C-alpha cells in the first residue's frame, strides 16, 4: 500500500509527508489536527500508509456488516459499541491491553464542525493507559502532513493542552472557518 499511497498523495497530488513514531514506542494515541473535512481522513489514511504506520480508527460497530465491515477493517477501522451500558474508554483501554503494538488515531476536535473546545478523550486515554500522545498534522495551505513530536502527559490537562495546541497553531485547515484551538 505504501507505494500506491505515495504515488497518489506525493507524486500526483504534490503533498510532502514526513515524520515517524520513534522505534521504542509501541503504543500511543495519535492526535490529528486540524480536522474540518472528510478529506482529512482520506489524506490521513494515505499518509499513514506512506509512513508505514499501522493505525486504528474508532468506527461504530453497526457499520461492520458484510463487505463494508471487511473494508473498514482493512482501512484500520476498529469497531466500538456506543451505548449507555458500554464504556467507550473501557473498550479503548482493553484494545491497548490486548495488543503489543497499538496506535489509535483520534481527532481532538471530535467533529469536522467548528467547536469551542477540544474534547478531552484523547488525553484521558493517554493518561488512563499510561501512553504518550503523538501529534500528527495536516496542512492544506502548504500541502504537508505527517507525524510531529511525541508528548508525554503530565496529568495537568490545562497546562498540557496549551503546549499541545501551541504545536498546532501554524497549520491550515481545509476549511479554516471551522478550525479553532481552545487556547487563544
N, C-alpha and C positions, 0 to 999 in steps of 0.2 A: 504494500500500500504506500510505502514511503515514496517510491519513485513516481507513482501516479499522482499522489498528492503534491509532490514537488513540481511536477510538470504543470499541473493546473494552477496551483497557488503562486509559485515562484516564477516559473517561466512564462506562462500565459497571462497571468493577472498582475505580475510585477511586484509581488509582496516580498519583503525581507523578513525572514523568520530566524530567531536566534534564542539562545539560552539552553539550559539543561537543568535537570534535577541533580544535585550533587550525588555521587555514587553511594555515599554512606546512608542516604535517606531512602528508606523502604516504604514508608507510609507518610502521607501528608494530605492536607486539604489544599487544593489548588483553587485560588480565587481568581476570577477573570472579570476585569472591568475595562472600559465601560461596557454596559450591556443594554443596548437600545433597539436592537433589530434581530429578527430571526437569522439574518445573515451572520451574526456573531457566532451562532452555533456552527454554521456551515464552514466559515473560515477557521474557527477554532478547531473543529474536528480535523480538518485538513492539516492545520498547523501541528497538532499533536502527533499526527502520522509522520509529518516531515521530521519532527523532533524525536521520533521513535519513543514516545512516552505513552505507555498503556494507561489510559484514564477511564474512569467510570463517570456516568451521569445518572442522577436520580430521575426516574420516569415512573409515573403512576402505573401500578401493576395491571390495571384494567386494559392497557394497550398491548400487553404481552400475550396476544392470542394469534394463533395461526401464523402465516408467513411474516406478518408485521413484527411479532414477538422475536422471531429469529433475526430479522434485520436489525431491530433495536439492540439486541444483544451483541451483534457483530459491530455495531457502531459504538459500543461501550455502555449501552443502557443497562441500568441496574433497577429491577422492579422493586418498588416500595408500596406499601399499603397505607393509604391516607384514611384514617377513621378515628373516631373518638376513643376507641378502645386500644388503638395501636400507637405506641410512642415512636415517632419518627427518629428522634435522637437515639433511642434504644436500638432501633433497627440498624442505624448507621454505625453505632458503636460495635454491634455484632459483626458487621461487614469488616471492620478493621480487625477485630479479634480473630476472625476466621480466615484471614488472608495474610500471607507473608509479605506480599507487596500489594499496596492499595493506594491509589491516587484518585481521590474524588474531586471532581470539578464542580464548583459552586459559584454562582454569580451573587455577590453580596447585596446587590440591589434587589434581587429576588424577582424582578419583573422587568419587562422592556419599557414599561411606562415610567414617567417621572416619579421619583419618591423623595420624601423629605429626609429620610434617614436610611442608612444601610441596615439590613437585617443582621441580627446577632448570631444566627445559626452557625455560620462558618466558624465563628470564634468559639462558640460553645462546643462544637465538635472537636476542634483542635485542643482546647483545654481539657475537655472530658476524656479524650483518648490519649492525651499527652503526646501530641504530634505537632510538627511545625506547619506553618502556612507558607505555601509557595505562591508568590504574587505573579500572575500571568496577566498579560495586557494585549489589547488590540487598539491600533491607532490608524483610523481610516485616512486622516489627512496626510500622513507620511507613509502609508501603506506598509506598516510594520507591525509585528506582533511576536509574542514568544513568552518565554519564562524569565522572570526577573529574580529578585533576591528571595532568599528564604528568611522567614520571620518566625521567631520563637516567642509565643505569647507569654507575657509576664503575669497575667491574671488581672491586670488593671485595664479593663476594656476601653475606657475613655482615652487613656494615655496611648494605648496600643493602636486604637483606631485612628487617632490623629497621625501617628507615624506611618501607618499603612496608607492612609489617604494621601499623605504627602507624596508618596511614590506615584500615585495615580493622577496627580493634578495636571500634568502636561500631556495627557493622552486625549485624543479626539474621537468622540463617538460618531457613529454613522448618522445619528440624529442628535446633535448637540443640545437641542432644546429639552431632551428627555434625560440628560445626564446631570446628576447632582451628587456632589460629595457632601457628606454630613458636616464635616468641618470646613468652615469658610474662612 
